[in-house]
Amino acid sequence: MFHCGRFRFALTRPLVMGVLNVTPDSFSDGGCYGTVGKAVARARQMMDEGAAIIDVGGESTRPGAAPVTQREERRRVLPVVEALVALSIPVSVDTRQPLVMQAAIAAGADMINDISALQTEDALRQIAEANVAVCLMHMRGTPSTMQREPHYRDVVAEVMGYLAARLAVAEAAGIGRERLVADPGFGFCKNLAHNLTLLRHLSRFRALGVPLLAGLSRKSMLGQLTGRSVADRLPASLAAALAAVAQGANIVRVHDVAATRDAVMVWRAVEEAGE
């Protein structure tokens, strides 16, 4: 059972996490949901379409993105979190900043999605003292530097080793395993070959013993493969999501909730028909 703040998920089927960027500069939908009203309307739409969790982000982490101040990130995120919590919507906050985590948790967030995997003592303490889930992601460097010649001798082993180490640190800090999720970080300090290798061998990450999250929606690797612009990557995103769930992903983080939900439902029906 996955403990996610106010909610519990059995994970007997893959969950769809809806992306809600309240930023002006995210690679796919920057500027689309910059007001609380627009953000809440989009979150409600995604829940109606089948999302299990809404992931709110106030800082773009696309390759080359410049950081924002914690004050500005809080200003963008907190009113949206408060509104969604009031509607009993499961809320994740995509942040790597301890002060933003603290404020989001105080506002009622159920989960923190941290691309830096709780690298600071403050972040570890914030999560350990709260009743929230946390996703630990693999990344090297920062969003502004991570795509400068990424190199691995064995990308699967190295990413797994990093996540295993961060999970151990989290547990030692008092974060129960039932609250932990791992994400290999597709597109974060990885080239196309690294991403495809990780996706091909994602099932190996089940050995970590925690739910797996895969975020592939509309990413540049799909553009590299298909030649399509961000706006035209829905078919590629669906194929990537299905590849991930077929390899054991428990949560897929996506922009296109309805289409992903339908694709996953068909995949599950086929799988269950053979049992």
Residue pairs with C-beta under 8 A, 6 or more apart in sequence:
1 8
1 9
1 10
1 11
1 178
2 8
2 9
2 10
2 11
2 133
2 178
2 179
2 181
2 211
2 250
3 131
3 133
3 176
3 178
3 179
4 53
4 90
4 92
4 110
4 111
4 132
4 133
4 179
5 90
5 91
5 108
5 109
5 110
5 111
5 131
5 132
5 133
6 88
6 90
6 108
6 110
7 90
7 110
9 15
9 52
11 211
11 250
13 264
13 268
14 245
14 249
14 250
14 251
14 252
14 264
14 268
15 52
15 53
15 250
15 251
15 252
16 50
16 51
16 52
16 251
16 252
16 254
16 257
16 260
16 261
16 264
17 51
17 52
17 53
17 54
17 55
17 92
17 213
17 251
17 252
17 253
17 254
18 43
18 46
18 47
18 49
18 51
18 53
18 54
18 55
18 254
18 255
18 257
19 28
19 29
19 55
19 57
19 217
19 253
19 254
19 255
20 33
20 39
20 42
20 43
20 46
20 54
20 55
20 56
20 57
20 80
21 28
21 29
21 30
21 32
21 33
21 57
21 60
22 33
22 34
22 39
22 56
22 57
22 58
22 76
22 77
22 80
23 30
23 31
23 34
23 57
23 58
23 59
23 60
23 76
24 30
24 31
24 34
25 31
25 60
25 62
25 65
26 57
26 60
26 62
27 60
27 62
27 218
27 220
27 230
28 217
28 218
28 230
28 255
29 255
30 60
32 38
32 42
33 39
33 42
36 79
36 80
36 83
39 56
39 80
39 83
40 80
40 83
40 84
40 87
43 54
43 56
43 80
43 84
43 87
43 89
44 87
44 89
46 54
46 257
47 54
47 89
49 257
49 258
49 261
50 257
50 258
50 260
50 261
51 257
51 261
52 90
52 251
53 90
53 91
53 92
53 110
53 111
53 251
54 84
54 89
54 90
54 91
54 92
55 92
55 93
55 94
55 111
55 113
55 253
56 77
56 80
56 81
56 84
56 91
56 92
56 93
56 94
57 77
57 93
57 94
57 95
58 68
58 72
58 73
58 74
58 75
58 76
58 77
58 93
58 94
58 95
58 100
59 65
59 67
59 68
59 73
59 94
59 95
59 96
59 97
60 143
61 94
61 115
61 143
61 188
62 143
63 143
63 146
63 147
63 187
63 220
64 143
64 144
64 147
65 143
65 144
66 144
67 142
67 143
67 144
70 97
70 99
70 100
73 95
73 97
73 100
74 99
74 100
74 103
77 93
77 95
77 100
77 103
77 104
78 103
78 104
78 107
81 91
81 93
81 104
81 107
81 108
81 109
82 107
82 108
84 91
85 91
85 107
85 108
85 109
90 110
90 111
91 108
91 109
91 110
91 111
92 109
92 110
92 111
92 112
92 113
92 133
92 135
93 100
93 101
93 104
93 109
93 111
93 112
93 113
94 113
94 115
95 101
95 104
95 112
95 113
95 114
96 114
96 115
96 116
96 123
98 120
98 122
98 123
98 126
101 112
101 114
101 123
101 126
101 127
102 126
104 112
105 112
105 126
105 130
105 132
109 132
110 132
110 133
111 132
111 133
111 134
111 135
111 181
112 126
112 127
112 132
112 133
112 134
112 135
113 134
113 135
113 137
113 183
113 213
114 123
114 134
114 135
114 136
114 137
115 137
115 139
115 143
115 185
115 188
116 123
116 137
116 139
117 136
117 137
117 138
117 139
117 162
117 163
117 166
118 124
118 127
118 134
118 136
118 166
118 169
118 170
118 173
124 169
124 170
124 173
124 175
125 173
127 134
127 170
127 173
127 175
127 179
128 170
128 173
128 174
128 175
132 179
133 179
133 180
133 181
134 170
134 175
134 179
134 180
134 181
135 181
135 182
135 183
135 213
136 163
136 166
136 167
136 170
136 180
136 181
136 182
136 183
137 182
137 183
137 184
137 185
137 188
137 213
138 159
138 162
138 163
138 183
138 184
138 185
138 188
138 189
139 146
139 185
139 188
139 189
140 146
140 150
140 188
140 189
141 148
141 189
143 188
146 188
146 189
147 189
150 189
150 190
150 191
150 194
152 158
152 159
152 194
155 190
155 194
155 197
155 198
156 197
156 198
156 201
156 204
159 184
159 185
159 198
160 204
160 205
160 207
160 208
163 182
163 184
163 205
163 208
164 208
167 177
167 180
167 182
167 208
167 210
170 180
171 177
171 180
177 209
177 210
180 210
180 211
181 210
181 211
181 212
181 213
181 250
181 251
182 205
182 208
182 210
182 211
182 212
182 213
183 212
183 213
183 214
183 215
184 198
184 202
184 205
184 212
184 214
186 195
186 198
186 199
186 214
186 215
186 216
186 219
186 221
187 195
187 215
187 216
187 219
187 220
187 221
190 198
192 221
192 224
192 225
195 221
196 221
199 214
199 216
199 240
199 243
199 244
199 247
200 247
201 247
202 212
202 214
202 244
202 247
202 248
202 249
203 247
203 248
205 212
205 248
206 212
206 248
211 250
211 251
212 248
212 249
212 250
212 251
213 249
213 250
213 251
213 252
213 253
214 240
214 241
214 244
214 245
214 249
214 251
214 252
214 253
215 252
215 253
215 254
216 222
216 237
216 240
216 241
216 244
216 252
217 237
217 240
217 241
217 252
217 253
217 254
217 255
217 256
217 260
218 230
218 233
218 234
218 237
218 255
219 233
219 240
222 228
222 233
222 236
222 237
222 240
223 229
223 230
223 233
223 236
225 236
226 233
226 235
226 236
228 236
234 256
234 259
237 254
237 255
237 256
237 260
238 256
238 259
238 260
238 263
241 252
241 254
241 260
241 263
241 264
242 263
242 264
242 267
244 252
245 252
245 264
245 267
246 267
252 260
252 264
254 260
